[in-house]
């Protein structure tokens, strides 16, 4: 018997195959039972016609509880009414494990807190399944983009002796009697690797102890952080817009069914191609003032400000040259105007806010020491980072892309907690 997955069912039209999976749902019209089957790769409808199967098979299907596991055998046939385009005319079912009655997540409406408590089961539903399949596509696309463009993957430590960004919003741990912290970025370590390999990227979990409850924040999330030697501010922006365009177009090509299930307006995503518009922080401030926002030069953007700015464009927009005082110590001041930095945030369309922050990094030893001392950061902890400027320093640049915010934008979903298998937020550490 041919074994098939639902994702590849189109290859078996007109053939009899066996699918191993679970019963997502079922309904009956008397002499016909419709099984909603999932196998991890997708969902398909199985049709069980009483007169065409053995009585035992029909009886088994009729009594099978939701989420029972089984092997289902049947004929693959076209079905233009489904997103998948096919259905399975079932002739046999072999039960692996009959689920208990009372599966917690039914097809009725459930509250978000309830669903998050059952996240381990909620992931099985078509919508959540589609979101996480798109996350996987973005994840793979990012890795392939950097691999194909000559970047080397490096893995920075998750446990670090100090903050990388001079903030107190860290998770502190006892490291054999010493104070240590969960990493909030792998950037500084990636900079070291860039001096060895030229172009590198890290991709891993990061942690922020912000007590934030917004739809755009998690306390544990994934970041992809490239660092590039001999690349200036302008070259950095070009890599960012090329990378973002690549992953968006990849999802449009490879995850059509998932986007359709999410009812995502793909016409907005089809426009995401280089170049992206660019405005300076100062120009953004003037834009907001003209729109009657109360905002002064030196203020940080909030969600309403970012949304308004993004709404003026149909692509992601770079906001560049932020005030130096607003940004981290390692960002290169603009030589023509040291009050601002050679850095930018990339703001996604449709109200999804910042998805990338990046800059040219300070490569001058004296300037780096001046910045560290101005922010009262302990030089002994950063000694290894300082040494990168002593031995073969070069202009270099990098950025960090938040995976979950990017997934939320591309999927067109409301809250970032749905973009990761198990969300960690201010009030959630279970399951």
C-alpha positions in Angstrom: 0.0 0.0 0.0 1.3 3.5 -0.9 2.0 5.7 2.1 1.2 9.4 1.5 1.2 12.7 3.4 -1.6 15.2 3.0 0.9 17.9 1.9 1.9 15.7 -1.1 -1.5 14.2 -1.8 -1.7 15.9 -5.3 1.0 13.4 -6.5 -1.4 10.4 -5.9 -4.6 11.5 -7.7 -6.6 8.4 -8.7 -4.5 6.1 -6.5 -5.2 4.3 -3.3 -3.0 5.5 -0.4 -2.7 5.2 3.4 -2.4 8.3 5.5 -1.3 8.1 9.2 -2.8 10.8 11.3 -5.5 12.0 13.7 -9.2 12.7 13.6 -9.6 16.4 13.8 -13.4 16.4 13.5 -16.2 14.5 11.9 -19.8 14.9 10.8 -22.4 12.4 9.6 -25.4 12.6 7.2 -26.7 9.1 8.1 -25.2 6.9 5.5 -22.1 9.0 4.9 -19.5 10.1 7.5 -17.1 12.9 6.7 -13.8 12.7 8.6 -11.5 15.7 8.9 -8.1 14.1 8.9 -4.8 15.8 9.9 -1.3 14.3 9.7 0.9 17.1 10.7 1.5 18.2 7.1 -2.0 19.3 6.4 -5.8 18.6 6.6 -7.9 16.5 4.2 -11.5 15.3 4.2 -12.1 11.6 4.2 -15.5 10.4 3.0 -16.8 7.1 4.4 -19.8 5.8 2.4 -21.7 3.0 4.3 -22.6 0.9 1.3 -19.0 0.9 0.1 -17.1 -0.2 3.2 -17.4 -3.1 5.6 -19.9 -2.6 8.4 -17.1 -2.7 11.0 -15.2 0.1 9.3 -18.4 2.3 9.2 -19.2 1.6 12.9 -15.6 2.3 14.0 -15.6 5.7 12.2 -19.0 6.6 13.6 -17.8 6.0 17.2 -14.3 7.4 16.9 -13.7 10.3 19.4 -12.0 13.5 18.3 -8.1 13.3 18.1 -8.0 9.5 17.9 -5.0 8.4 15.9 -5.4 6.0 13.0 -4.2 4.8 9.6 -6.7 5.7 6.9 -6.7 4.1 3.5 -8.7 5.3 0.5 -8.8 6.6 -3.1 -7.5 10.1 -3.7 -9.9 12.1 -5.8 -10.2 15.8 -6.9 -12.4 18.1 -4.8 -12.4 21.7 -6.0 -14.5 22.8 -3.0 -11.6 22.4 -0.6 -8.5 24.6 -0.2 -6.4 21.4 -0.7 -8.2 20.5 -3.9 -8.5 16.8 -3.0 -10.4 14.4 -0.7 -10.0 10.8 0.3 -12.7 8.2 -0.5 -12.1 5.9 2.5 -12.3 2.2 2.4 -10.5 1.2 5.6 -9.5 2.6 9.0 -7.0 1.0 11.4 -7.2 2.7 14.9 -3.8 3.2 16.6 -5.2 4.8 19.8 -8.7 5.8 20.6 -8.7 9.2 22.3 -10.6 9.8 25.5 -14.0 11.6 25.3 -14.2 15.3 26.2 -11.4 16.7 24.1 -10.9 20.3 25.6 -10.9 22.3 22.4 -14.1 22.0 20.5 -15.2 23.9 17.4 -17.1 26.5 19.4 -15.5 29.9 20.4 -13.0 29.8 23.3 -11.4 32.6 25.1 -7.8 33.4 24.4 -6.6 32.6 28.0 -8.3 29.2 27.8 -6.7 28.5 24.4 -3.3 29.5 25.7 -3.7 27.2 28.7 -4.2 24.4 26.1 -1.6 25.7 23.7 -0.2 22.1 23.5 -3.5 21.1 21.9 -4.4 24.4 20.2 -1.5 24.0 17.8 -3.5 21.2 16.2 -6.2 23.5 14.8 -6.0 24.5 11.1 -5.4 28.2 11.8 -2.6 27.7 14.3 -1.1 25.0 12.2 -1.0 27.4 9.2 0.7 30.1 11.2 3.4 27.8 12.4 3.9 26.3 9.0 4.5 29.9 7.7 6.9 30.5 10.6 8.8 27.4 9.5 8.9 28.7 5.9 10.3 32.0 7.0 12.8 30.3 9.3 14.1 28.1 6.5 14.0 31.1 4.0 16.2 33.2 6.3 18.7 30.5 6.7 18.9 29.8 3.0 19.1 33.5 2.1 22.2 34.0 4.3 23.8 30.7 3.3 23.3 31.6 -0.4 24.8 35.0 0.2 28.0 33.9 1.8 27.2 34.2 5.5 28.4 31.8 8.1 26.1 30.7 10.9 27.5 31.2 14.4 25.9 30.4 17.8 26.4 33.0 20.5 26.0 32.1 24.2 22.6 32.4 25.8 24.2 33.1 29.3 26.2 36.3 29.3 28.2 38.3 31.9 26.6 41.7 31.1 24.0 43.5 29.1 24.6 44.1 25.4 22.4 47.1 25.3 22.9 48.9 28.6 19.4 48.1 30.0 18.3 46.8 33.3 15.6 44.7 31.7 17.4 41.4 32.0 16.7 38.0 33.5 19.5 37.6 36.1 20.7 34.1 37.1 23.2 32.7 39.6 26.1 31.3 37.6 28.0 29.2 40.1 28.2 32.2 42.5 28.5 34.9 39.9 25.9 37.2 38.5 25.0 36.3 34.9 22.1 37.1 32.6 20.0 35.5 29.9 21.0 37.1 26.6 19.0 39.9 25.1 21.0 39.7 21.8 23.8 37.8 20.3 25.0 40.9 18.4 28.3 41.6 20.3 29.4 38.0 19.9 28.4 38.1 16.2 30.6 41.1 15.7 33.5 39.1 17.0 32.7 36.3 14.6 32.4 38.8 11.7 36.0 39.8 12.3 36.9 36.1 11.7 34.6 35.2 8.9 33.6 38.5 7.2 29.9 37.9 7.1 28.0 35.9 9.8 24.6 35.6 11.3 23.2 34.2 14.5 19.7 32.8 15.0 18.5 31.9 18.4 16.3 32.7 21.4 16.6 36.0 23.2 15.1 37.3 26.4 13.8 40.6 27.6 12.4 41.2 31.1 10.2 44.0 30.0 6.9 44.1 31.8 5.0 44.8 28.7 1.5 43.6 27.8 1.2 44.8 24.2 0.4 42.6 21.3 3.9 43.0 19.9 5.9 41.9 22.9 7.2 38.5 24.2 9.7 37.9 27.0 11.3 35.1 25.0 11.6 35.4 21.3 13.8 34.5 18.3 16.2 36.9 16.6 18.2 36.6 13.4 21.3 38.9 13.7 23.7 39.3 10.8 27.0 41.2 11.2 29.1 42.2 8.2 32.7 43.4 8.1 33.5 46.2 5.6 29.8 47.1 5.2 28.7 50.6 5.8 25.3 52.0 6.8 23.9 52.1 3.3 25.1 48.6 2.5 23.4 47.4 5.7 20.0 48.8 4.6 20.3 47.1 1.2 20.8 43.7 2.8 17.8 44.2 5.0 15.4 45.1 2.2 16.7 42.3 0.0 16.3 39.8 2.8 12.8 40.9 3.8 11.7 40.8 0.1 13.1 37.4 -0.3 11.3 35.8 2.6 8.0 37.5 1.7 8.1 36.3 -1.9 9.1 32.8 -0.7 6.0 32.6 1.6 3.8 33.8 -1.3 5.2 31.1 -3.5 5.4 28.1 -1.1 2.6 28.7 1.4 -0.4 29.7 -0.7 -2.8 27.3 1.1 -1.8 28.5 4.5 -2.2 32.2 3.5 -5.6 31.4 2.0 -6.7 29.6 5.2 -5.7 32.7 7.2 -7.6 34.9 4.7 -4.5 37.0 4.3 -4.7 39.8 1.7 -1.7 38.8 -0.4 -2.0 41.8 -2.7 -0.3 43.8 0.1 2.5 41.3 0.3 3.1 41.2 -3.4 4.3 44.8 -3.3 7.2 43.9 -1.0 10.1 44.3 -3.3 13.2 46.6 -3.1 13.8 49.5 -2.8 12.0 50.4 0.5 11.2 54.1 1.2 13.5 55.9 3.7 12.9 58.9 5.9 15.0 60.3 8.7 13.9 60.5 12.3 13.7 64.3 11.9 11.5 64.0 8.9 9.3 61.5 10.8 8.9 64.0 13.6 7.8 66.7 11.2 5.4 64.3 9.6 3.8 63.5 13.0 3.5 67.1 14.0 1.7 68.0 10.7 -0.7 65.2 11.6 -1.4 66.8 15.0 0.5 64.3 17.1 2.1 65.7 20.2 5.7 64.7 19.6 9.0 66.4 20.1 12.5 65.7 18.7 14.1 63.2 21.1 10.8 61.3 21.9 10.6 57.6 21.2 8.0 56.3 18.8 5.0 54.5 20.1 2.6 52.1 18.3 0.3 55.0 17.0 3.3 56.9 15.7 4.8 53.9 13.9 1.4 53.0 12.4 0.7 56.5 11.1 4.2 56.6 9.5 3.8 53.1 8.0 0.3 54.0 6.6 1.9 56.6 4.3 3.6 53.8 2.3 2.7 50.5 0.8 6.1 48.9 1.7 8.1 48.7 4.9 9.7 52.0 5.6 13.2 52.7 7.1 13.3 55.4 9.7 17.0 56.5 9.8 19.3 58.7 11.8 17.8 58.5 15.3 19.1 60.7 18.1 22.3 59.3 19.5 21.1 59.5 23.0 18.2 57.2 22.2 20.2 54.3 21.0 22.8 51.8 22.3 26.4 52.7 23.0 27.8 50.6 20.0 26.0 52.5 17.3 28.1 54.7 15.0 27.4 58.5 15.2 26.9 60.2 11.9 30.3 62.0 11.2 28.4 64.8 9.6 26.0 65.2 12.5 27.1 63.4 15.7 23.7 64.1 17.3 22.3 61.2 15.2 23.4 57.7 14.5 24.0 55.8 11.3 21.2 53.4 12.1 17.6 52.6 11.2 14.5 50.8 12.3 12.4 49.0 9.6 8.7 49.6 10.2 6.3 47.0 8.7 3.1 48.0 7.0 -0.4 47.5 8.3 0.3 48.5 11.9 2.8 45.8 12.7 5.5 48.2 13.9 9.3 47.7 14.0 10.6 44.4 12.8 14.3 45.3 12.3 16.7 47.5 14.2 20.2 48.0 12.9 23.2 50.3 12.5 26.7 50.7 11.5 28.8 49.8 14.6 31.5 52.0 16.2 34.8 50.7 15.0 37.1 53.4 16.5 38.6 52.4 19.8 38.7 55.8 21.4 35.1 56.5 20.5 33.9 53.2 21.8 35.8 53.8 25.2 34.2 57.2 25.4 30.7 55.8 24.9 31.2 53.0 27.4 32.4 55.4 30.1 29.6 57.9 29.4 27.1 55.2 30.1 29.0 53.9 33.2 29.4 50.4 31.7 32.1 48.2 33.3 35.1 48.1 30.9 36.4 44.9 32.4 33.3 43.0 31.4 33.5 44.4 27.8 37.3 44.0 27.5 37.0 41.3 24.9 34.6 43.5 22.9 37.0 46.4 23.2 39.9 44.2 21.9 38.0 43.8 18.6 38.9 47.5 18.0 42.6 46.9 19.0 43.4 44.1 16.6 42.3 44.8 13.0 39.3 47.0 13.4 37.2 47.8 10.3 33.9 49.6 9.6 31.1 47.0 10.1 27.4 46.9 10.3 24.6 44.6 11.4 20.9 44.3 12.4 18.4 42.2 14.3 15.1 40.9 12.9 12.4 39.7 15.3 11.1 36.5 13.9 7.7 36.6 15.7 6.9 40.1 14.6 7.8 39.2 11.1 5.5 36.1 11.2 2.7 38.2 12.6 3.0 40.7 9.8 3.2 38.2 7.0 0.4 36.1 8.4 -1.8 39.2 9.1 -2.7 38.1 12.6 -3.6 40.2 15.6 -1.2 39.0 18.4 2.4 37.9 18.5 1.6 35.1 21.0 0.1 33.1 18.2 3.4 33.1 16.2 5.4 30.9 18.5 4.6 27.4 19.7 4.7 28.2 23.4 4.5 31.9 24.3 6.3 33.4 27.2 4.7 36.7 28.3 4.5 38.8 31.5 1.7 36.5 32.9 2.4 33.3 31.1 4.9 30.5 31.6 2.5 27.6 31.2 2.4 25.2 29.4 
